[in-house]
Amino acid sequence: MAAAAALDRRLLLGSFAAASTGPLPPSVHPALALLEKGEYAAALAAALRGAWAAGSGASSDAAPESTPDWFEAATGVLQLLLTSSTACGEAAEEVLLAAVAALCLFTQANLAGPALPLPESPFDWLDPAAEREWAEQRRAEQSRHEGGDNEATAGSGGGTAAEAPAGFGRDSTSPGDRWAASQLSENGEDLVGRVQYPQYLLLARLILLAPLQVNAAAAVSEAGSAAAAGAPAAVQPAAGAAWLAASCRDASAGAGAAAAAAEGAGGPSLPGWCWWALRAVLLQQRLLSGRSASLRSLLLGLQHHVLAGFALPVEATLAQPGQHGGRPTAEEQLLAAGALLEAALLETAFGHVEATKAFLQRASEVLGFCSELTGALGVRTVHQQEAKAQLVVAVERQAGNPWNEAHAAGALPDAALPRGKIEAACNGQVELPAELKGFTADSDVLPHPKLLEAGPQGTPTDLHSLEQALLLGWCLHVRKGSASDGLQPWEMAAYVDAVAQQRSSQFLLHSAAALQACRLEKQRSRTRDRALLQMEQLSESMGKAVAGLPAEARMRYAFSVWFPLHIQLRKELGELLVGMGLVGAALAVFEQLELWDNLIVCYQLLDKRVQAEELIKRRLEVTPDEPRLWCALGDLCLDDAHYLQAWERSGHRNARSQRSLARNALRNSNYAKAAQHWETALALNPLHGEGWFSLGYCYIKEKDYPSALRAFTRSSQLEPENGEAWNNLAAIHMHLKHWPQAFNALSEAVKHKRDSWQTWENYAQVSVRCKQWQTAVRALQQVLALSAGQRVDLSVVAALVGQVEAGSGGADDAQQQAGEGPGQEHQQGSDAALAAEGAMPAGPPAQPTEADSGSLAELAAALGELGTSAGADGGGAEEAAAQAEAVAKAEARAQEVLAQSVGQLLKGIAATASGDSAFWELYARYQTAVGYAEAAKECLLKRVRALGGAGWQASQEAFETYAQASAALCESYLQAAEAGGAGAQRDISSARLHLRGLLKQAQERYGEMQPYRQLQDLLAKVGAAQERLASK
C-alpha cells in the first residue's frame, strides 16, 4: 500500500512537471495514468464511475433529473465513501482522482487551453453512451485540427462557440450552469462574465471539502467587523474521515520523517488533500467580481495545513540539518517552495503585499535561490549606439543547499520544453479582426535589452521551472507592492526578460512573461501597436490546440503562476482596444463574454445609450432573474428601481446592487441613505475596500466621526496602497487631536501620495505636534518642491525656528504656533468633505511622546557614546553620569543637525517668498539664534520693506505691525552700533533716518497712539547713541 499512499504526492509533483517515474499498479489507480497523460475527461469518467459504483447505496434507484438533484445525490455518495464508518483510503483515492480530473478540466477550459467540447454536466460521464458520443466528437475535432482547421472551440453544453453563441435575445447559459454559477457565488459577489463549465469546478470543490470540517464561526460575523472578516477558519478532518486524520503529519518533524509518514499512511494525506482544496477554492475566488471574506477564511485554514505538511518540515531540516533527520530531497524542496509560492499568490489575490513578500522570501530560502536587481550595459533600441545601464536580474545560489547541488548535477526533476517550441505555439498564425489589419508589430524598440556581455551580471538561462515561477512572483510583487512611478515598469521588465529568455520553460510560465511584456509595452507609444497584436495573438493561442503541445504540458504550473483566466484575458484585450479607440472591436469581445458593464461603456462611448437599453431589455426577457442585467440597466437609466429589482431577484444576496444604490444616493448628496446601503453591501462582503472608503466619506458628511474613523481604518487595512484612505484617516485623527495616530497614518499616506503637497503639509503640521522636527523639515521641503514655492505653512516654520531658539530643552510655545486649532488644520487638508465641516468638537488631549528622552538615549548608544547600558549592574553613579553626558552630547548633535536643516529650508523659502513679511521675521529670529547678527539685520530690513509696500497707512492695525517691525530693525541697528565696528556710524544713521521719516508720515493720523510714542522714545535712544559715537 506504500505506492497507493503516495498518490496525492504524485499528483502534486505532476502539477509541477516533476511526476515520479515509478509506475503505479493500474488495477489500483486506473485513472492515474490517464491523468498523467493529460486525458482528463477519460480520467474523470473512470474515477467518477468507480466512486459512484462504490457509493451507489447512498442514492435512489431513479436517476436524478436536474443538476441540483445530481449534486445532492453526489453529496450522499461522498458521505458514504469519505465520512461514514465504512470509509477507507482506497475509496478516498478514487474520489481524489475524480476531483483532480474535474478541476483540471475546468482549468483547461478556462485558463490553459485548448478548449474542448465537454458535456455540460460532469455526471454525464456516468452514462457510457454519453462518453461514446463525446469520444466521437473528440475524434472529429482532432480530424479537423489535422486538416488545418484550428478554430478554437469553447462552448457550454457540449457545443462549440459557434453553436452556442453569446449575445442579446438568446440564453447562452444552460439552467444547470446558471445554478452552478449561483452556487459558486460568495458574499454577494457574482461570477464575472460567461464562465465555461462551472459544474466541473463545483464538483471538484464539493469533493475536496466533503471530508473536511470547516469551523468559520470565528471568521464570520454579522457586522463584518474588521477583526473578524477574513480571519482563518479552523479546518480539520470531519467525523468519520479517519483515513485522513491518520495521515496528518506533525509539522515539527523533519522532512525525512514527513516522507516516512507519507509512505506509511493509509490514504491521501491531510496536507495533500488540503492543497488540492486550496487550489479549487482559490480558483473560485478568481472567478468572482470581488474579494470574498468567507473564501479568504477558508483559504487561510487550508493553507495552514499545506504549509505545516510540506513547507515547515523542510524549512526546519534546512535550518538545523542535524536535528531533523538528514537532508531533504529535491522533490521535498520543490513541494515546499511550491506551497510557499502558492501561498504568496493567495495573499496577492487579497492585496496583502507584505505577506506576499514574506512567502516569496521563504520560498527562495528553501531553494537557496536569491534573486536581486542589478545593472548591466546594453541597448534598448535597434539604432542605439551608446550602451546604457539596463536593469537585469542577478541570481545567487546558496552553497550547500541540496537543491543547488542537484541543479549543478542536472538531477532536478523538471519536464521543461524548449523555448522555441513554446514560442512557435504562442506565435502561431491567427486570423486578426478587420480592425487590426492595419497594425504592425514592427518597432525600433527591442523586445528585450541586448546586453553587451552576459557575464556574471546577466541572468542564467538554465533556471528550473519553479525558479522561473518565483521570478514571475517577484514581478507580480513589484507590480502590486510598489508605487506606479517611472522605475516600476523597468523593474518588472527585468524579471520578465529573465523568464522570457530561458532556454527551456513551461507553456504557462512563458505565456505569463509574454503577457507582462504586453502590459509594459502598451504604456509606451512606440510599442503600443505591438502590444495590441501580441495580446490578440496570445488570447487566441490560449484556446487553440497545437501539435506537440499536449494538454498535460499546457497544464504544468497552472496553479503556481498568476495567469489570468481566459475571460479575464479577453476582457483585458477589450479594454486595450477601447484605450486605442477601437470601440467597435471591443464591443464584440465584451458581448461574447457577457461583460455587461464593459458593454454599456462601449455603447456610451459610441453615443448609443438607447440601443444599449433596448438590447439589455431584450436579454432580460430571456433571463429575467439575472441581477447583473438589472444592475446594468440601472447604470444606464440611473434608476434605483432597477437596482432594487436586482436586490430582490437575488434573494437579498447581490452586493453589487446595494453598492449601486449607495453610489446613486451619494450622487444625490443623500449621505445618510448612502451610508445605509454601504453598510448592507459590506455586511455581505466586508473585503470591499472601495466600499469602506465611501462609507467613511458619508459618515464624515454626516459628522459621525467615530464611524468614519472605523471605516477609513478598515479601508486602509484592506488597501494599504490607497494613499487617500490613509490621508483621510489621518485628517480625522487630527480633528480629534490624536496626534501620534495621525503621524503614523500620514507616514503611510506620503508613501503613496508623494505628489500631493496637501498631504505633505498635513504631515509637517502633525510632525511638529509630535516633536518630530526633522520629519517636519523634510515635509516642508516636499511642499515647496511640489507647489513650486507657492505654498508654505509659516506656523510650522515658526515652530521649527522656536525649537532652534530654545535649543535641546524643547519649546513649549512651538506647538501653540504650529496651528491655531483643528479647524484650521482640516481646512488645509486635501479632503473636500473635511474642509467643508468647520471646527470639530474637542477630542482627548494630545498624548506626550518619548522623543525628548528615550530616543536621545538610544541615539547616544547608537553613536557609541555609552559604554554600558544604564543600570546594567545596579545603576551606579558613574554609569548615570556617563549616560547623562552621552545624552547631552547627542542632544547637542541633534540640535546642530536641526539648525542646519532649518537653515536650508529657510533658504529655499527665501527664494520664493521675498514679499512675505512674516517669513522675514522668522528668518531674522533664526539668524539671531544661530549667531548671525548681520544676516538677521538684513532679514529685518527686508521685512520692513515688505510691510512698507503693503500700505501700512491704510489702517491702525497695519501701522502697529509696521511700527513693531521698524522698532525691531532699529534695535538691531543699535545693538550692532554698540558692538562697535566699521559700520557702526552707518547703522546709527540708517536707524535715525528711518525713524524720522516714519514719524513724520504717521504724525497726522497716528500721533496719539502708543506705538508712535514708543518710536519717538526709540529715536531719542538712537540720537543719544549717535552722540556717543561722535564723541569718541
Secondary structure, 3 states (H helix, E strand, C coil): CHHHHCHHHHHHHHHCCCCCCCCCCCCCCCCHHHHHCCCHHHHHHHHHHHHHHHCHHHCCCCCCCCHHHHHHHHHHHHHHHHCCCCCCHHHHHHHHHHHHHHHHHHHHHHHHCCCCCCCCCHHHHHCHHHHHHHHHHHHHHHHHHHCCCCCCCCCCCCCCCCCCCCCCCCCCCCHHHHHHHHHHCECCECECCCCCCHHHHHHHHHHHHCCEEEECCCCCCCCCCCCCCCCCCEEEECCCCHHHHCCCCCCCCCHHHHHHHHHHCCCCCHHHHHHHHHHHHHHHHHHECCCCHHHHHHHHHHHHHHHHHHHHHHHHHHHCHHHCCCCCCHHHHHHHHHHHHHHHHHHHHCCCHHHHHHHHHHHHHHHCEEEEEEEEEEEEECCCCCCEEEEEEEEEECCCCHHHHHHHCCCCCCCCEEHHHHHHHHCCCCCCCHHHCCCCCCCCEEEEEEECCCCCCCCCCCCCHHHHHHHHHHHHHHHHHCCCCCCHHHHHHHHHHHHHCCCEECHHHHHHHHHHHHHHHCCCCCCHHHHHHHHHHHHHHCCCCECCECHHHHHCCCCCCCCCCHHHHHHHHHHHHHHCCCHHHHHHHHHHHCCHHHHHHHHHHCCCHHHHHHHHHHHHHHCCCCHHHHHHHHHHHCCHHHHHHHHHHCCCCCHHHHHHHHHHHHHCCCHHHHHHHHHHHHHHCCCCHHHHHHHHHHHHHCCCHHHHHHHHHHHHHHCCCCHHHHHHHHHHHHHCCCHHHHHHHHHHHHHHCCCCHHHHHHHHHHHHHCCCHHHHHHHHHHHHHHCCCCCCCHHHHHHHHHHHHHHHHCCCCHHHHCCCCHHHHHHCCCCHHHHCCCCCCCCCCCCCCCCCCHHHHHHHHHCCCCCCCCCCCCCCHHHHHHHHHHHHHHHHHHHHHHHHHHHHHHHHHHCCCCCCHHHHHHHHHHHHHCCCHHHHHHHHHHHHHHHHCCCHHHCHHHHHHHHHHHHHHHHHHHHHHHCCCCCHHHHHHHHHHHHHHHHHHHHHHHCCCHHHHHHHHHHHHHHHHHHHHHHC
